[in-house]
Amino acid sequence: MNQWDYPGARWWKFDCHAHTPASDDFMEGCPEEEKRKVKPEFWLRKFMEKGIDCVAVTDHNGGEWIDKLKITLQTLSAGGDDKPEWFRPLCLFPGVEISVHGGVHLLAIFGREKTKADIDSLLGAVDYVGGKGASKSETRKALSEVVNIVHERGGVAIPAHVDKEKGLLRLSGSTLEQALGNPNLYAMELHDEGFPKPQLYRDKKLNWTEICGSDVHNFRSGNFGKFTWIKMDRPSIEGLKLALLDGGVSTNRDMQADPNRHSDMMIEEICIDAAKYIGRSEPSRHVFSPFLNTIIGGRGSGKSTLLEFMRLVLRREQEIPESLRTESQKYFHAEEDGLLTDESKLVLIYRKGNTRYRLNWSAKADVPSLEIETEGNWRVTDGEIKSLFPVYIYSQKQIYDLAQQPDALLDIIDQAPTVEYERFETEEKALTHRYKQFEQKIAELKEKVEKKGKLTGMLNDVSRQIDQIEKSRHKEELQNYRQRKRQITIIEGLEKDWRYMVSKIRETRENVVPGQLDEQAFDAHRDILDAIIRANNQWEDIRKGLALLSDHAQGVIDKWDQESKQAEWMQSLKIDIQKYGQLRTQLEQQGIDPEKYPLLLQQQAQYKKELDQIAEYVEQVERLNQNKLDVLEELRQNRTTLTKKRKLFLESVLQDNQSVVIEIKPFGQVWEDVENSIRQFLQCEGRFDKDIQSLKGQYQNETNKISATEKLKVSLCKIRRGEENAQDQRFAKHLKNLPRESISDLVCWFPEDGLKITFGNNAQNIQQGSPGQKTAALLTFILSYGNEPLLLDQPEDDLDNELIYSLIVKLLRRTKCKRQIIVVTHNANIVVNGDAEIVLPLTVRNGQSLIKCAASIQNFSIRQKICDILEGGEQAFEQRYRRIHLEESI
């Protein structure tokens, strides 16, 4: 697991009120042996095991254990690998619980560098003369004086347990009035949040920060482990004071909450090497917080460049609108007017959960584009950066461009996972493909169906000829003749085969001749000679047998010739041929060829079969037409589902937003965009204006845009088929000549949803708003959803301070706990009142952009830079902290 020790402010578990054995009532009532167990290490371990980050050591009127605890903590921290398993970092804040004159307990908390001696000195300054660790003695000085002395010595004064015994808010009279009027009191320890404040407190309209400490005297107490979340850069007295001055923005009493929880997707850092104005002498590394990051600097300091380089390494250049790409190219190339060089390298680390990825970009393409960290080492991995690492990047010009075209927000809406746009798109493509398949099959079948008329005519003609032949009353003679001709054909075929076989027998007989034998060659071997003679004699017998067989075969032929001539069949054949000759002469005189009769019968059967098939084609066409209608309905439902999901998404995102309302208008795309789509489908850009205007009238006269769309499609299809007249007959001809694919695309198309955006209490339409109002409305939406990193470049341009504070700042505070935000800004309100966890101030030295110090606004130098760089910096601090504190110690 990669634990991320990110920079900037975070939340710390702070117990502002804890006692040690130096308080005389510590573990009061417990056996002495139990008290003796509490040594400094034991005491520290108890808080560490509770997960506490910061403890104020506030014994009664003394600081005897402060140095002991600090020494023990230092020893444990230096233990290296030998640290006990229960050890965790813990910050000790020296302090004291002072029993002030008038019976009030006051916590005084100081910086971590203070010691027991500093506490003793404070007690002397407030005229405390009682025993150390005892709670019953009091100071001689009044409460308000003691508070001022604590403040002057760099500490923070906090009335202890104000709702309990010795608590400030249980008093009345001058002591309470003086305390409530002291500007150095702005926080109190309050255990019961429902405790009713005194009327005097309410009359003064005070809003002191309420915190809770354990006030532990016994580790077995139910109060032990209580804490308040305090937001600081790193634990310090300066950070504590700022948090207490800040109130609910920087303090949180909910111990069950985890305000440090952040999105699983974050940009950890970017390192820029050898760009033209950044990272020339050495790589420039910029590390981010998972919450709100603000990049500030004067004009030309490279603020926007930093964001655009992140766009480049995240492979998001193509997301820039076409109208802005020419101007943005300087960020992405190394030519003379570009901001990169041939040696430039960009490295961005992106975290997904506990996994770190390194995204690389090089002008030379000499590094792997993507790496993953495994056990501390980087190895190359595959994947498309754009799809694997989600991020939203908006420059001020992009936001302005969106403000001019609010419907472009649909692209942003469709990126939300709950909208499932990819699923919709996949389903739409599949359904459109099915529709076109049905269309293709119907077209093929219709071509065949169109042959019905021709086939019917041919069938009628053939049937007429057959009818004439059969009505001649010589059908029997024709059939007999046909039968005789068939018989003759069969006999002729057989005779041909027989004579062929006779010839083959004769040929074989002639080829079977016994060999000539030279008997003298075998005089010495009489046995083999006798065997040869016997075999040769047998071949002679075979030759003679073949001669007999040949004669027999010829006899079969001769006998057939004789018998066939004398057969009664032959006589019948002659009679049938004679009758046919007479019939033929008679039919030819009537213009009828009797030879065609069998062919006509065959043709008649074939034509009937084809016509039966066409009847089936007609039924198939009907079924396919219904299938087409079903697919169109599925397309319509799929598109309607997308509209519903868009609506639900907007409702969930903006349900608590009183400033902006975004309403989905189903299929409510403006006519100009509808017209552009129709012209593209029909391939008639810039032509046939009369007919297009006619369609416009039909479309705009219908309130229900889905119904209007359907009527528009029907009308165009009728004009194509010639069932409806066009304004211009050339348009009808054009439609008729269009490929079927174009018409199918039109039929499967639906207009986009429209967006109605209103803002303000009077629900003003965004189209009527000023550029600032439009930008504010769109920023409100952009900041209202998502958990991916969000990068914004000067989003406050065109906005007045009232809009920035009332809309943007509030949304930044609410959104940054759900997603990482990196903002380039020149507005102090966004940095200060937006409560940036880290500020990255850019300066220019020797022509190079540098960040010398990146920290939260609790850092003195950061506050100074905010006031030096950003107009309105001091006013922003005054607005947040009630007064400006720029000195080293507040």
N, C-alpha and C positions, 0 to 999 in steps of 0.2 A: 504494500500500500504506500502511495506517495503522499505523505502529509504535507499540505501546502501551508507554509508559513508566509502568507501573503502580506504585502506592505499596506500601510495606511491604517485608518482607524478600524477598530473592531470592538466587540462587547466583552467586558470582563466581569466575572463574578466577584463583587466587592462586598466584604463584610466590614461595615464602617464602625463597628462597636464590639470590641472583643476584650475580655479581661484575662489576666494571667494570675498565678499565685501571688503576684505582688499586690493584688487587691485583697483587703482583709476579709472580704465576704466571698472570696473564690472558693467554690466547693463547700460552702457553708453547710454544716450538718453532716458532712461525710466523715468517715473514720480517718484518723491521721495517716494511717498507712496508705489510704487511697490518695490523699493529698500529696504524700511524699513521692508517689509514682509520677507525678506531673513534673517532668524535667523539660528543658527547652526542646529537645528532639521529640519527645512524646507530644508536646503541645503542637509543634509544627506538623507532625504526622497526622494528627486529628483533622487539621484543616485541609491538608493535602488529600487525605482519603475522602473528604467531602467534595473535592473538586473545586475548591475555592481558589481564585486567582490572586486576589488582593485582600489583605487584612490590615485594618487600622488597630494598632495595639493601644488601647485606651483604658488603662487602669485608673482607679480612683486617685486623683490628685498625686500622681507620681509616675515615674517611668523606669522603675528599677529593672524591669526585664527586657527593656528595649535592646540594649547592647548585647545581652546574652543571646537573645533570639537571633539577632543579626549575625553574630559570630557563628552560631550553630548552623544557620541557614547557609552561610558562606562555605563552611566546611563540607556540608552535604552536597552543595552545588559543585564543589571542586572534586568530588569523588570519582569522576569519570565513569568507567564501566562498573565500578564497585558501589555505585549508588544503590540504596535499598530499592526493592521493587515497588514500594509504595511512593517513592519520591516523584514529585512533579514540581514544575516551577511555581514559586509562590513569591509575591511581592509584599514586603512589610512596609507599612506606613506608620512611623512613630507618631504617637498622639497621647492624649490624656482626657479623662472625663473629669471636668472641673466642677466642684460644688461651689456655685456662685452665691454671693450674698443675696438673700431673698428666697433661698430654698430651691434654686433651679440648677439642674445639671446641664452642662454644656460640653459637647465634644469639640476638641481642638485637634485637627489632623494636619500633619506637616509632610514635607517632602521626604523621600526615602533616604536622603543623605543625613538627616537630622539624627541626634543621639539623645541619650539620657540627660546629658548636660544641657541640651537645648530645652528639654521639658522642665528641668529644674529652674533654669533661668526664667522661663515663662511664668512658672508658679510664683517666683519672687516678684516678677513685674506686676502680677495681679494681686499682690498682697495676700497670698495664701500662707497661713502660719500654722496650719494643723499638721498632723502626722501624714507621712507618705503612705498611700494605699488605703487610708481611712476615708470614708464617705460622709462623715457627719460634720466635719469642720467645713468652714466656708471662706471664701475670699472676702477681703474688706472692700474691694471695689465692686461696684454695681455691674449688672449683667451687660449693659450697653458698653461700658468702659472695657470690660474683659473682651468682648467681641472685637472691639477696635484694636486692642493690643494684639490679639491673635492674628488679625488681618495684617497689621503693620509688620509682624514678624514672618509674613509669608504663608501663614496657615489659613485654613478654612474653618470657620466656626459654625457648628451645627447643633441647635438645641436637641438634647437627647430625649428619647421617649416622651414626646410632648403630650401624649394622650394618657400618660400614666403618672404615678407618683413622682414628684420632683420635676414634672414636665411643664414646659413654659405655658402651653395653652390651658393649663388648669389654674393659672394665675389670673388676676384682674388688677385694675388700678394702674398706677404710673409705671411700675416695672414692666408690665405687659405692653403698655402704650409706647414706652421708650424703645423696647426691643423691636416692636413691629415697625417702628419708624427708622430703624437702623439699616442703611443701605448695604452694610456688610453681612447682613443675614438674608439668605435667599434659599436656604434649604433647611429641612427639619427631619428628624427621625420620627416616623409615625408608624405605629404597629397596626392600628385598626383604621383601615381606609374609610370606614363608615363613621368615624368619630366626628361629631358636630363641631365645626370651628366656632370660636367665640364671635359675637356680633361685631366686636371691634376689628377683628381680622377681616370679616366680610365687608365691613364699611370701608376699609382701606383698599378693598379690591385687590388684596394680595394673592399671589399664586406661587407660594414657595414650592420648591421641588421637594417631593415627598419620597424619602428613601427608608429602607428597613435594614437594620443590622441585627445580629443575633443577641447582642448584649449578654454573651455567654459567660456564665459563672460556673457552669457545671456541664461537662460534655454529655451527660445523660439527659440534659434538659431538652424538651421538645423544640425549643428555640434554636438549639445548636444546628448550624448548617444554613440558617437563613442568610440571604444576601440580596443585594440589588445589582441588576445589570448596569454597568457604567460604561459608556462608550468613550474610548480614548485611543489615541494613536499607539502609545505604549504607556504603561502605568506610570503616572507622574502626578505631582500635586497640581501642576498647571492643567493637565488633562482633567483631573477631578473637578477643579474649580469651573472650568469651561462647561463640563457636562452638567454640573449642578446649576450653573447659570442658564443653561440651555433648557432645562426642565425635561418634559416628556420626550423630546426629540432624542436626548442622549442618556436618559435613565429609563429603566424598565423594572418594575417590581414583580413581574410575573416570573416566578422561579421555574415554572413548567415550560416556559417558552425557550426557544433557542434562536435568538436574534442573529447568531452567527451563521445560521443555515443559509446556504446560497444555492444557486442553480448548479446543475451538474455539468453545464456547458459554459466554458469560460476561455477567454484569451488570457494566458498567463503573462506573456511578454512578447515583444518584437525587438529584434536586433537588426540594425541597419548598418551595412558595411559598404563603404566606398561609394555612397551616393554623392551627387554633385555638392550638396550643401549640408549633408548629415553623414557623420561617420567617416570622414576622410582621413583624419590622423589616426583614429582608432574606432572600432565598432561602437555604435551608440545603442545602448541597451535600455529599454523602457519596460518596466515591470508594473503590472496592473493589479488592482484590487478586484475581488469578485462582485463588488457593489458599484457605487458611483465613482467614476474616474473623470476628472476634469482636466483638460489640457488648455493652458492659458499662455499668452505671450503677445507681444506687440505685433504690428503689421510686418509681414515678411519673416516672421520667426520660424516658420515651418510647421505651424499647427495643422493646417489642412493636409500638408504633405505627409505627415505622420499617418493620418487616417487613410489617405489614398494609397500609401504603400501597403497598409494592411489589406485594403481592397485587392491590391494586385496579388499579394502572396496567398490570399484566400480565393483567388481566381473568380473575382466578381466584377471584372471590368465591363462585361457585356450587360450588366444590370443598369448601367448609366443610360438614361434616355437618349435616343438618337440625336435630339436637338442639342445635347450637352457634350457629346462625345468628342467633337473636334477640340473643344477647349480643354477637356480632361486628358487628352493624349500626352500632354507634357509630363504627366506623372508616370507614364508607363513606357517611355522609350529613352534611349541614350543619345539621341541626336543633339544638335547644337542647342536647340531650345528646350530640351528635355531636362528632367531633374534626376536622371540616372546616368551612370557611366558604363562603359564596357566592362568594368570590373565589379559592378554593383552586385551585392548579394543581400537577400532579405531572409530572415529566419523568424518564424512565428511559432510559439508553443501554444497549443490548444489543449485544454484539459476536458476530458469527458469522464465524469466521475473521478476515479482515482487513476485513470490512465492518461499518460501524457503523449502527445503527438507533436512531431516537429515538421512543420510545413516549410519548404525551401523554395526560393525563387532565385535564379541567377541569370544575369544578362548573357552568360556563356552557356547556360543550360548544362553546367558541368557538375551538378549535385543532384542527388535523388530528390524527387519532388515531395516524397512523404516518408517519414520514419516514425517508428513507435519505440517507446522506452520500455525495455524489459530488464529487470534486475539491475537497473542503473546504467545500462548500455543502450545505445541507439542502434536499431537495425532497420533496414529498408523494408517497407511493406507496400502492398498494392492498395489501390482505391482511388476513386474520383474525389478530389478535395472538395469541390463545390457541393456535392451531395452528402459527403460524410461530415462536414463541419458547418452546420447552419449558422448564419449570422445575417443581421439586417444592417445595411449601411446606407445612410441618407445624408447627402450634402445639403446645404441650405438651398442650392439651386434645384436639387431634386425635389425637395419639399415644396418649393415654390411652383415647380412644374406640375406636381401633383395637385397643388391648390388650384391651378388653372383647369385641370381635368379631373374633377373629383371621382368620375367613374373609374379612373385608373386604380382607385382603392380596391376594386374587385380583385385585382391581381394580388394584392397584399392579403385580402380576406381569404383568398383561395389557397394561400400557403399555410393556413391554420390546419393542424392535423384533424380537428373535429369536422371540418368541412369535407374532408376526403375527396378533394378535387381530382386527384390522380385516379381514384376508383371510378369517379364519374366519367372522366375522360376515357379510360379504358373501356368502360361499358358502352359509352357512346360510339366509340370506334367499332366495337364488335357488332353492335346493333346496326350501325350504318352499313357495315360490310354485309351483314345478313340481308338487309333490305336490297342492296344492290345485286346480291346473288339471286334473290327472288325476281327482281326486275329482269336480269339477264335470262333466267329460265323462261319467264313469261314471254319475253321477246322471241326467244327461239321457238316456243310453242305456237305463238301467234303467226310466225312465218309459215309453219306447217298448216295451221288452221286456215290461213288465207288460200291454200290450194283446194279447199273444199269445192268451190264453184267450178274450177277447171275439172276436177276429178268427177264431179257429178255430171258435167256435160259429156265427158269421155265415156262414163258408164252408160249414159243414156244412148249414145251413138252405138256403142258395142251391143247393148241389149237390143237395139232396133235391128241391127244386122242379124243377130242370132235369131230374133223373132221372125224375120223374113225367111231365113233359111228353114227354120222349123215349120213355118206355115206353108212351105212348098209341098208338103205331104210326102216328101222323099227323105225324110229324116232317117228311116230304116236303111235305105240304100246307101246313104252317106256313112252311116255307122258301120254297115257291113264292109264297105270299101275301106274305111279306115282300119277296121279290124284285119282285112286281108293284107293291107299294106304293112301293118305291124307284123303279121305272121311272116310275110315275105322277108322283111328285114331280119327277123330272127333266124329264118332258114338260111339266108345268105350269109349271115355271120357264122353259123355253125359250119356250113360247107367250107367257108374260107379257113376255119380252124382245122377242119378234118384234112383238107388238102395240104395244109402247112405241116401237119403231123406226119402225113405220108412222105412228104419230101424230106423231113428230118430223119425218118427211119432209113430211107434210101441213102441219105448222106452218111449216116452212121455206118451202114453196111459197107459202103465203099471205103470207109476209113479203117475198117477192121480187117487187116491183112497180116497173116503170120509172117514172122521174120525169117530171113535166109540164114541157114546154119552151116558153118564150116566145121564138119564133123572131125576132120583130121587134126584140128587144134586140140581135141580132147582124147587122142588115142590112148594116152596113158591114164586117163580118168574116165573109165567107162560108166561109172556110177552117176556122175554129174551129167554126162552126155545123155544117158537114158532119161534122166529127169527133165532135161531141156527138151528132148524130143516129145515127151509126154505133154508138157505144157504147151508146146507149139501146136501139137495136134488138137488140143482142147480149144485153142484160139481159132483153129480152122473150123471146128464144130460150131463155135459161136458165130462165125461169119456165115456159115450155111444156115444157121438158125435165123439170123437177121434177114437173109434173103427170103426165107419162107415167111417171116413176119411181114416183110415189105409186100410180098405178093398178097398176103392175107389182108393187109390194110387197103391195098388197092382194090381188092375184091369187095370190101365193105363199101367203098365209094361207088364202084360200078353197080352194086346191088341197089344202093340208095338212089342212084340216077334212074334205074329201071322202075323201082317201086314208086318213086315220087311222081313219075310221069303217068303211071297207071292208077294213082290214088284218086278216089272220088273227090277228094279235096281240090285236086287240080281242076276238075270239071267245074266245081262250084266257084273256084277262083276265076275261071274264064267268064262264067256267067256274071259274077259280081262286077268284074272289070268292064264288061260290055254294058251292063246297066249304068254303071257310073259314067261311062263315056256318053251315053245318051242323056243322063241327068245333067252332066256338066254343060253339054251343048245347050240344053233347055235353060239352065240357070244363067249362063253367060249372056243369053239373049235378054235376060231380065236385069243384067248389070250386077249379078252377084257372083263372087268368086267362092265356090264351095271349098277350096283349099284352105281358106281362112277360118273355117268353122272351129276347128280345135283351138287355134290361137285366140279366136274371139271368146271362146268359153274360158280360156285361161286368163285373158285380160279382164273379163267380167268378174271373175273370182277375186283377182288382185285388187281391182278398183273398189269392190265392196269391202274388202279387208282394210284397205287404206282409209275408207270413209268411216268405218267402225273405229279405227285408231284415232281419227280426228275427233270423233265424239268424245273419246276419252281425254284427248288434249283439251277440249273445251272445259271438261270437268276439272282437269288439273289447273287450268288457268283460273277458274273460279276459286279453287282452294288456295292457290298461290296469292291471288288478290287479297283474300282474307288474311293470309299469313302476313302480307305486306301491311295491312291495316293494324294487325296485332303488334308488329314490330314498331310501327309509328307510335302506337299507344305506349309501348315500353320506352321508346325514346322520349316521349312527352313526360312520362312518369319519372324517368331518370333525371330529366332536366328540372322537373318540379321539385324533386327531392333535393337537388343541389340548391335551389332557391330557399327551401325550408331550412337546410343546414346553414346557409349563409345568414338567414334571419336569426336562428337560434344562437349562432356564434356572436353576432352583434349584440343580441340581447344580453348574453352572459358577460360580454366584455364591458358594455356601457351601462349595466343595470344601476350602478351607483354613481354614474356621472350625470351631474345636473347641468353641465355646460354644453354638451354636444349630443345631438340625437341624429343617428344615421338610420334611415329607413330604406329597406329593400322594396323596390317597385317591381313585382314579378314581370319578367319579359318587357320591362319598361324602357328599353334602350331608345334613345332619341332618334327621330326619323332620319336625320342625316347619316347616322351610323348604320341604320337599317338599310337605307338606300345604297350606301357603299357596298354592303354585303350582297344585296340583290344584284347590283350591277356587276359585281365580280362573278357571281354564279352564272349570270346570263351573258357575260362577256360583252357588255355594251356600255363601257365607260364613256361618258361624254356624248351619248347618242340617245335617240328616242325619248326626248324629254317629255313629250305630251303623254305618252303611256306611263312613264314613271310618275309624273304628276298625278295622273289618274289613280295609280296605286297608292300614292300618298294620301289622297282624299279618302279612299276606302279604309286605309290603316288608321288615320287619325280620327275618323268618325266613330271608331269602336273604342269604348272604354276598356273592355276586356282585351288586352293585347294578345293573349294566346289565341282567342277567337279571331281577332283581326288578322293575325299571322296566317291562320288556317284558310281564311277566305282569300287572302292575297295569293297563297300558293294555288288554291283551286282555280282562281281566275286565270293565272298564268298558264296552268296546264290546259284549261279549256281553250285559250287562245292558241296554244301550240297545236291542239287537236282540230282547230277550226270550228269549235262549238261556240265560240264567243268572238265578237268582233274586237279588233284592236283599234286604237286611235289612229295608228299609222300601220297600213298593211305591210309595210316593210318590216315592222316589228314582228308581226305574225310570221312572216317568212323567215325572219332571223331565228325566232324561237323554234320553228319547225326544223331548221337545219342544225340546231345545236346538238351536240352529242348527248346521248341518253344520260351519261355520267353527270353532266352539268345539272340536268333537271333533278336527278336523284339527290345530288348534294343540296339543292335548294329545298326539296321536300323534307329532307332529314334535318334541316337547319332550324334553329329557333333563335330569336333575338336575345341578346344579353339582358340581364336584369339591370334596371336603373337604380340609381342611388339618389335619395333626397337627404341632404345634410342641412340641418338647422342648428343654430347655436344661440346661447344667451336666453335670458328669461322671456324674451318676446318671440322666441323661436324664429329668428331671422334666417332666411335661406342663404346658404353659403355663397351662392352666386351673386348675391347682393352685398356681400361683405367686403371690407377693405382687404388688401393683401395680407395685412397682419392678422385680421380675424380669420381669414381662410387658412393661413398657416397654423394659427393656434388650434383651430378645429381639427386639422389633420394631425398635428402633433399629439393632440389629446387621444386620438384613435391609435396612433402608432405606439404611444407609451402605455396603452391600456391592456395590451395582451402580449403573450409569448413568453418563453423562458430562454430564448436564444440570446447571445450577446447582441447588443444594440449599439451601433456607432453613429453618432450624430455630429455633423459639422455645422457649428454656428446656427442652431435651430432657432435662436432668439431673434435673428434678423427679421425686420419688418414688424416686430412686436414691441409694444410699449411695456414699461415696467409693471404696470398693473396686470396686464395679461400674463406676463412672465411669471409673476408671483402667484396670481390667483389660479392659473391653470398649470403651467409647466412645472413650477417648483413643487407644487403639491403632488403632482403625478410622479415626478422624479423620486420624491421621498417614498411614495407608496409602491413604486415599481421596482426600485433597486434591490429590494430584498428577494424579488422573484427572478430577476435576470441581471446580468452584468450590463452596465451602461458606461460607455466611453464617450464623453462630450467634448468637442472643441468649442470653446466659448470665449467671448470677451465681455460677458455680463457677470458682474459680481454676485447678483442675486442667485444665479444658477449655482455658482460655486459655494457661496456661504449659506444661503437659506435652503438650497437644495441638499445641504449637509453632505458634501462630497467626502467620501472616505479617504480619497487621496487626490492631491493636486500635483500636476506635472507642469511646472513653469518652464517654458522654453525661452531661451535667450540666444542672441547671436554674438559670437566672438570670432573675430578674424574670418568673417564670412561663413561660419559654420554654426548650425543650430545645436544647442546644448541644453541638457537638463542637469543642473548641478545638485538640486535638492528636490526630492519628491516625497511629500508627506501629507498628513492631514492638516486641516486648518487650525488644529491645536498647536502646531509647530509655529514658533514665533517668526522664523524667517519666511514661512509660507504666508502667514498673515500679512507680513510686511510687503511681500511681493504682490499679493492680491491688491493691496492698497496702492502700490506703485504702478502696477500694470493695468488694472481694471478700473474704469471709470465707475464711481459710485461704490467703491470698495468699503470705505469707512462707513457710509450710510448703511450698507448691507450688514456690517458687523453690529452697528448700533441697533438696527432693527431686530437682529437675532439675539444679541446678548444684553440689550438695553443700554449698553455703553461700550465704547471701544477700549480694548486693552492691548496696546501694542508694546508696552514696556516688557522687558525680559521676565519680570515676575508680575503676575496679575494681582 
